[in-house]
Structures are given as C-alpha cells and as structure tokens.
Amino acid sequence: MNLPLYIAKRYLISKKSHHAINIISGISVCGVALATLALVCTLSVFNGFQNLVSDCFTSFDPELKITVKQGKVFDASDKRISQIKELPAVKVFTLSLEENAMVQYKGKQAMVTIKGVEDNFEQLTNIDSILYGKGNFMLHDEIAEYGIPGIQLTSILGTGIAFVDPLEVYAPRRNEKVNMANPSASFTQQYLFSPGVAFIVNQQKYDESYILTSLQFARSLFEYTNEVSSVELKINEGYDIDKVQDEIINILGPDFTVANRYEQQADIFRIMKIEKFISYLFLTFILMIACFNIIGSLSMLIIDKKEDVNTLRNLGANDKLIVRIFLFEGRMISLIGAVIGIVLGLILCFIQQKFGILTLGGNSGSFIVNAYPVDVHIADVILVFITVITVGFISVWYPVRYLSKRLL
C-alpha cells in the first residue's frame, strides 16, 4: 500500500478542524475545473470555426490543385499533365486559367480575378450549392459568353444578380507597352453576359473579386492559346487523397506544386491555428492562477495537521514521506478538477452542438451560422488533460517542500 497516497486521500475527504479548509479545497477544485472547462470549450469552438471555413472553401476549391512553381501559366499539353489525367484515382480533371482584369458596368469599375474553367467544373465542386438566383450554372453557349460573379461584386458594380447589360471586361495586351497616345488600344476588351446567378462563398476573397467564366473566354481575353494557370482534380471515392497527392508529385517532379484544400488556403488556416494557440496560452496562464488556490489550501492543511505530522514522525516517518503526503494532496486536487472540468466541458460542447444555445447575436441570417460551431477533437482533450495535470503538479511541488520545512 502506498502510505503517502492513502493518508493524502484521507486528508482530502475527511473533515478538518477548521471548516474554512474544506471550503478553500472546494474552491481550488472548482477553479481548476473551470479553467479546464474553458480550455476544452474554447479549443472546440476554434475547431468548429476551422471546419466551417473549410466547408465554405469546399464548394469552390478542388480537392487537389496543380500549379507551376515558376511563372503564372504552363502548357496544358505537357505529357506529364496528360499522364495525370489517365490516373484511375482521378474522377474529374479540369483546366483553369486565372488572371486579373478590370470590369465596368454602367460607369462603375472594379478590379477582379477572371477564373476561366472548363464545362465540367460543375462536377469538380459543389458549385450548385453556393449559387444564388433564378438562373442556372452556364459558362457559354453558341451566341454569348457568360460570367458568374461573386455576390459582393454585384453590389459593388450595381449589376444585381441578373444584369441586363453585359459586363465590359478589359485586360492589358501581352508583351505590349502602353500606347500613351491611345491607351485604349493597349487593352483587350470582351463582354460577359449574365446567366442569372451569382455565387456566395462567404469569403471576401471570392465574393468580392471573382468572376467564373469559360476557359475559352479567359484565353481569348488574356491572349493565351494552350496555357493554363492550374489543373484542378477531384478524386474517386475509396482513394486516399494524401497518397494520390504524393503519386502526382512524383510524376510531375519539382517544377509543379500539388496542393490539397488546406494547402490552397494555407494562410487562413495558419492564422486560425495561431489564434487557437494564443488562446490556449492565455487560458493556461489563467489555469496557473487558479492553481494558486491549491497552494493556499495546502498551506492551511499543513498547519491544521501539525499534530498528525508529529505523530507520524514519532512512528518513524521521515521528511520525505511527509512532503509526499501533501504533494499527493495537491495532485489529487488538480486531478479531480481536471476530470470534472473535462466532463463538464464535453457536456457543454454536446449541448451546443445539439441545441446551439450560445448564438452569435444579430438577426437570423446575418452570419453563416446562427450559433457558435463546436467540434471536439480527442487530441485537444488529451492535450488539456496533460496541461492541467502538468501545471497542477508543478505549481504545488516547490510550495509544498518550502511550507513543509517552514511550518512543520
């Protein structure tokens, strides 16, 4: 039997001669539990927002995107690109050309990104799920070229969802200097008509500056022939995307970059991870402050148990054994607080997932979601538990040794 642990358990659950010690011990457990609960809930909310952002991009970004490392465009007829198209893991293969241009509508102008895609782009992503309007997804027909703008861009230009007049699209001519005598001659001008829809990604980068159109229009506007800026892929079910990505990297070599959805939006997800880490550090600091209550509880317990300590010494106990008793006492308070906090945190996260009790405020529909999104990761729960136990154990080690020498 572990004698210090047994005595520590007795001290923890038994009544003390001074009722205040029980109260302070309870407060210590509650403080650790609340800090633990805050860690679990906060990290889970960050996970929820990360999943929410990921879902928004899923409707627009491909599962894998191939771009060239140097320059903006590359030849789509490259044999390595053709080899990628023949892979059994590739379900949808589409070419894309992105370039900046200026658009004008009834005197209003805006700088935009023209994204020219092939007709199978609708099969590549869930684009239909983010279209808004009474029209259909259409890039071109026998008569006209169509453009699908982001919802915020329609507001900036004042076009509305289904604009009647065509958009005037201007792009500088390739490999030509600006003619100062006649600047308009240095630009290519094309027109885009409305298919009656706009897309809503709920991300400013896309909604405010992107226009989807056909690949042939983009090539004509920017004076390209067979060039593209990216190849976008959708993978068949049953294939591991990471393994397919590694296989494509081996085929293409060092000249190309193959990015999954997270890597395509690396900056945004990196910022979210930094915010999550900073929140974790702040809450860990609050946990350290909460552990000071344990020190107060132990100091009063040491004073209260002076007679018991003298009895143990008369029975042959040394200073090391006595110190271990109070160390176990502080560690048990941390452990109990950690378990209670994690259990309560998981319960609150479950309630939030099911009922959305904590809302984002504002009117319904003002945000992408009405309530704080929550996603519990087992790795975060383990991290919180290890953090609480480590901070709790470290915070009581030195004070207990110091107080035992001074007070006993």
Secondary structure, DSSP 8 states (H G I E B T S, - for coil): --HHHHHHHHHHHS--SSHHHHHHHHHHHHHHHHHHHHHHHHHHHHHHHHHHHHHHHHTTS-SEEEEESSSS-EETT-HHHHHHHT-TTEEEEEEEEEEEEEEEETTEEEEEEEEEE-TTHHHHS-GGGGEEESS----B-SS-BB-EEBHHHHHHHT--SS-SS-EEEEEE-TT----SSSGGGGEEEEEEB--SEEE--S-HHHHTTEEEEEHHHHHHHHT-SSEESEEEEEE-TTS-HHHHHHHHHHHHGGGEEEEEHHHHTHHHHHHHHHHHHHHHHHHHHHHHHHHHHHHHHHHHHHHHTHHHHHHHHHTT--HHHHHHHHHHHHHHHHHHHHHHHHHHHHHHHHHHHHH--SB--SSTTSSSSSB------HHHHHHHHHHHHHHHHHHHHHHHHHHHHHH-
